[in-house]
Amino acid sequence: MKYRKINFQEISTEICMITLDDEDTLNALDLEMRKELSNAVLQITNKSYKVLILNGNGKAFSAGGNIESMVGISSALEASKRLDHLHDFILKIRNWKGIVIASIHGNAAGAGLNLALNCDYIIAEYGTKFTQSFSNIGLIPDCGGLWLLPRLVGPIKAKELMLFGKSLTAKDFYELGLINELVSKEERMDRTLKMAEHISNGPTVSYGYIKQMVNDSFDKSLEQTLKEEKLIQGICMNTNDFKEGIDAFLNKRKPVFGKINN
């Protein structure tokens, strides 16, 4: 499938990459790009990929929503429908069994930032600027920001970030626990690909359940989580990954894990 505003690349049979590709707007998320993201992620989740990399072309990861495309919106319904495709993309990557890596540089603002925060692992360049920019134009955070940030940094810090729309450095975000790795410009893509390969060689059944259970944990009691843990641990112990892991451990060798559906 061909796209105009994103680039889809198969890195290997287990790793793929979506690159936001509208350099002139710093990869601002206009309606066409949103629709293409929704279409592309359906293609990905229907295949046996283990890892998706979300990247941005040019000088920035994403400047957020395309403000020019917001001019002339005539109703609340028209405005709210702009989020349909992005919401679809977010729910699909969060419910997908594979792991999503955000590889960030330059600028990640507004919807672009919250898109990244919905990923499972975040690698960012030193010098990247992060901004919850919505209030600067009289909007509320979208793309799940109002749900994510309080859970990630607590309600007090989340409100500060969202109310005042200040730009923070990559170091600030790292210290808040919102970035996994800080790297140089020269290292970013190489490190991203190495991490994707490392994940793709892991026990993807347990990876998928870890992702699912952590994502769901904020809305469940300890009792509910323990019940699920009991059920899912039983499932994991009946997989080829578990058998391989045990055999590798007993024979003091590196395990070779299988596909997502094993």
Helices and strands as residue ranges (DSSP letters): E 6-10, E 15-20, G 23-25, H 31-45, E 51-56, G 67-70, H 76-81, H 84-95, E 99-104, E 107-109, H 110-117, E 121-125, E 129-131, G 134-137, H 145-153, H 155-164, E 167-169, H 170-175, E 181-183, H 188-200, H 204-217, H 222-236, H 240-250
